Amino acid sequence: MQGLCFLILRMDTSTLTARIKAKAHQMGFGLVGVTEAQPSAQMEGYLAWLAAGRHGSMAYLAEPRAVERRRDPRSILPECKSILVLGLPYDNPGPPQPQENAGRVAAYAWGQDYHEVLKPQLQALVAFIEEQAGQTVPNRWYTDSGPLLERELAQRAGLGWVGKNSLLINPQAGSYFLLAEILLGIELLADAPLDSDHCGSCTRCLDACPTDCILPDRTLDAAGCISYLTIELKGPIPLELRPALGNLVFGCDICQQVCPWNQRFAPQEGASLLGSDPQQAWVDFDAGLSLDRRGFNQTYKGRPIKRSKRRGYLRNLAVAAGNSRDLQRVPALANLLQRDEEPLARGHAAWALGRIGGQQALAALQAAQQSESDEYVRQEIAAALAAGES
């Protein structure tokens, strides 16, 4: 009799899990898996990564409370019994693009901000789960916003393996996915983890990284990652790394673009949920550099680029414009240097003018040197003048 009851319970759990997965797929999630609420097996590596300062200026990652919550999902939701892990596909940008006179935007940012898009989707999925379970279910959900080691959870849920570029790679769909997790206070049928490693001897991602930030242990030195430099970093981009940014102004796809698993298996078009528009892959330098505060807010309302804030966006555009070495960019950069309210933008405009060089750029720097009062910007101008005159 006890065995029969267990079988019925097992069947109910299996049916519930299958219905939840089917609903998630119907909602646009390309990857769906379940793992148990167990403590992390990667905390030792994570703590070593923090101790080495690989998290850059992202101090929140090292906060004791956040570290402890990453150690065990039940410290977030004590009732947690299962974790539903979801992957939302986005557009495959194709082979790496050569430098052009426009700034390049990472593919996940060609549409709406996924944080805002996924919020109602996850809430709706929780409502469906409670409806199917016939009860209120304790839950917490996150999408790149909570204290979880989400790639470990995704690997445990069978969604893929962690590649040499530190990203989750699915053998049928590549790595162009955004991850989300729902912690649930009910038992679901867990999937088998994907324990095999399919990177083999390939080192294309390590070889292609412009800043050499990909480490041999499948982690990143975030302080050197272009995605970090153009999005998370709030201050000046280190001088020695600026040339490596090339034409990238928001995020970076290079380590994914060169990955054979993406070249062979990742679909060209991702989820329609994000409203992805490939025309958003490029930002005209002159138009972007001339955006005032109102124009920036209107142009990027509800889009990921808003995360960099206007000063960071102009900083990134100035660096990319300088890397173009195009004399036609000098007027827009000179105007930014002379008139913009943000010292961060003015300082990087000065660097860009020094990198482009030429009489017009030199004249703009000399004029700004006479009127600039911010010490940081003055240092950037002096360095740029020295570079332009050498």
MOBEL-V537682 format. One record per residue. N is the residue number from 0. RES is the residue in one small letter. SS is DSSP state (helix for helix, strand for strand, loop for the rest). Layout:
N;RES;SS + N;RES;SS
This chain:
0;m;loop + 1;q;helix + 2;g;helix + 3;l;helix + 4;c;helix + 5;f;helix + 6;l;helix + 7;i;helix + 8;l;helix + 9;r;helix + 10;m;helix + 11;d;helix + 12;t;helix + 13;s;helix + 14;t;helix + 15;l;helix + 16;t;helix + 17;a;helix + 18;r;helix + 19;i;helix + 20;k;helix + 21;a;helix + 22;k;helix + 23;a;helix + 24;h;helix + 25;q;helix + 26;m;loop + 27;g;loop + 28;f;loop + 29;g;loop + 30;l;strand + 31;v;strand + 32;g;strand + 33;v;strand + 34;t;strand + 35;e;strand + 36;a;loop + 37;q;loop + 38;p;loop + 39;s;loop + 40;a;loop + 41;q;loop + 42;m;helix + 43;e;helix + 44;g;helix + 45;y;helix + 46;l;helix + 47;a;helix + 48;w;helix + 49;l;helix + 50;a;helix + 51;a;loop + 52;g;loop + 53;r;loop + 54;h;loop + 55;g;loop + 56;s;loop + 57;m;loop + 58;a;helix + 59;y;helix + 60;l;helix + 61;a;helix + 62;e;loop + 63;p;helix + 64;r;helix + 65;a;helix + 66;v;helix + 67;e;helix + 68;r;helix + 69;r;helix + 70;r;helix + 71;d;loop + 72;p;helix + 73;r;helix + 74;s;helix + 75;i;loop + 76;l;loop + 77;p;loop + 78;e;loop + 79;c;loop + 80;k;loop + 81;s;strand + 82;i;strand + 83;l;strand + 84;v;strand + 85;l;strand + 86;g;strand + 87;l;strand + 88;p;strand + 89;y;loop + 90;d;loop + 91;n;loop + 92;p;loop + 93;g;loop + 94;p;loop + 95;p;loop + 96;q;loop + 97;p;loop + 98;q;loop + 99;e;loop + 100;n;loop + 101;a;strand + 102;g;strand + 103;r;strand + 104;v;strand + 105;a;loop + 106;a;helix + 107;y;helix + 108;a;helix + 109;w;loop + 110;g;loop + 111;q;strand + 112;d;loop + 113;y;helix + 114;h;helix + 115;e;helix + 116;v;helix + 117;l;helix + 118;k;helix + 119;p;helix + 120;q;helix + 121;l;helix + 122;q;helix + 123;a;helix + 124;l;helix + 125;v;helix + 126;a;helix + 127;f;helix + 128;i;helix + 129;e;helix + 130;e;helix + 131;q;helix + 132;a;helix + 133;g;loop + 134;q;loop + 135;t;loop + 136;v;loop + 137;p;loop + 138;n;strand + 139;r;strand + 140;w;strand + 141;y;strand + 142;t;loop + 143;d;loop + 144;s;loop + 145;g;loop + 146;p;loop + 147;l;loop + 148;l;loop + 149;e;helix + 150;r;helix + 151;e;helix + 152;l;helix + 153;a;helix + 154;q;helix + 155;r;helix + 156;a;loop + 157;g;loop + 158;l;loop + 159;g;loop + 160;w;strand + 161;v;strand + 162;g;loop + 163;k;loop + 164;n;loop + 165;s;loop + 166;l;loop + 167;l;strand + 168;i;strand + 169;n;strand + 170;p;loop + 171;q;loop + 172;a;loop + 173;g;strand + 174;s;loop + 175;y;loop + 176;f;strand + 177;l;strand + 178;l;strand + 179;a;strand + 180;e;strand + 181;i;strand + 182;l;strand + 183;l;strand + 184;g;loop + 185;i;loop + 186;e;loop + 187;l;loop + 188;l;loop + 189;a;loop + 190;d;loop + 191;a;loop + 192;p;loop + 193;l;loop + 194;d;loop + 195;s;loop + 196;d;loop + 197;h;loop + 198;c;loop + 199;g;loop + 200;s;loop + 201;c;loop + 202;t;loop + 203;r;helix + 204;c;helix + 205;l;helix + 206;d;helix + 207;a;helix + 208;c;loop + 209;p;loop + 210;t;loop + 211;d;loop + 212;c;loop + 213;i;strand + 214;l;loop + 215;p;loop + 216;d;loop + 217;r;loop + 218;t;loop + 219;l;strand + 220;d;loop + 221;a;helix + 222;a;helix + 223;g;helix + 224;c;loop + 225;i;helix + 226;s;helix + 227;y;helix + 228;l;helix + 229;t;helix + 230;i;helix + 231;e;helix + 232;l;loop + 233;k;loop + 234;g;loop + 235;p;loop + 236;i;loop + 237;p;loop + 238;l;helix + 239;e;helix + 240;l;helix + 241;r;helix + 242;p;helix + 243;a;helix + 244;l;helix + 245;g;loop + 246;n;loop + 247;l;strand + 248;v;strand + 249;f;strand + 250;g;loop + 251;c;loop + 252;d;loop + 253;i;helix + 254;c;helix + 255;q;helix + 256;q;helix + 257;v;loop + 258;c;loop + 259;p;helix + 260;w;helix + 261;n;helix + 262;q;helix + 263;r;helix + 264;f;loop + 265;a;loop + 266;p;loop + 267;q;loop + 268;e;loop + 269;g;loop + 270;a;loop + 271;s;helix + 272;l;helix + 273;l;helix + 274;g;loop + 275;s;loop + 276;d;loop + 277;p;helix + 278;q;helix + 279;q;helix + 280;a;helix + 281;w;strand + 282;v;strand + 283;d;strand + 284;f;helix + 285;d;helix + 286;a;helix + 287;g;helix + 288;l;helix + 289;s;loop + 290;l;loop + 291;d;loop + 292;r;helix + 293;r;helix + 294;g;helix + 295;f;helix + 296;n;helix + 297;q;helix + 298;t;helix + 299;y;loop + 300;k;loop + 301;g;loop + 302;r;strand + 303;p;helix + 304;i;helix + 305;k;helix + 306;r;helix + 307;s;helix + 308;k;helix + 309;r;helix + 310;r;helix + 311;g;helix + 312;y;helix + 313;l;helix + 314;r;helix + 315;n;helix + 316;l;helix + 317;a;helix + 318;v;helix + 319;a;helix + 320;a;helix + 321;g;helix + 322;n;helix + 323;s;helix + 324;r;loop + 325;d;loop + 326;l;helix + 327;q;helix + 328;r;helix + 329;v;helix + 330;p;helix + 331;a;helix + 332;l;helix + 333;a;helix + 334;n;helix + 335;l;helix + 336;l;helix + 337;q;helix + 338;r;helix + 339;d;loop + 340;e;loop + 341;e;loop + 342;p;helix + 343;l;helix + 344;a;helix + 345;r;helix + 346;g;helix + 347;h;helix + 348;a;helix + 349;a;helix + 350;w;helix + 351;a;helix + 352;l;helix + 353;g;helix + 354;r;helix + 355;i;helix + 356;g;loop + 357;g;loop + 358;q;helix + 359;q;helix + 360;a;helix + 361;l;helix + 362;a;helix + 363;a;helix + 364;l;helix + 365;q;helix + 366;a;helix + 367;a;helix + 368;q;helix + 369;q;helix + 370;s;helix + 371;e;loop + 372;s;loop + 373;d;loop + 374;e;helix + 375;y;helix + 376;v;helix + 377;r;helix + 378;q;helix + 379;e;helix + 380;i;helix + 381;a;helix + 382;a;helix + 383;a;helix + 384;l;helix + 385;a;helix + 386;a;helix + 387;g;helix + 388;e;helix + 389;s;loop
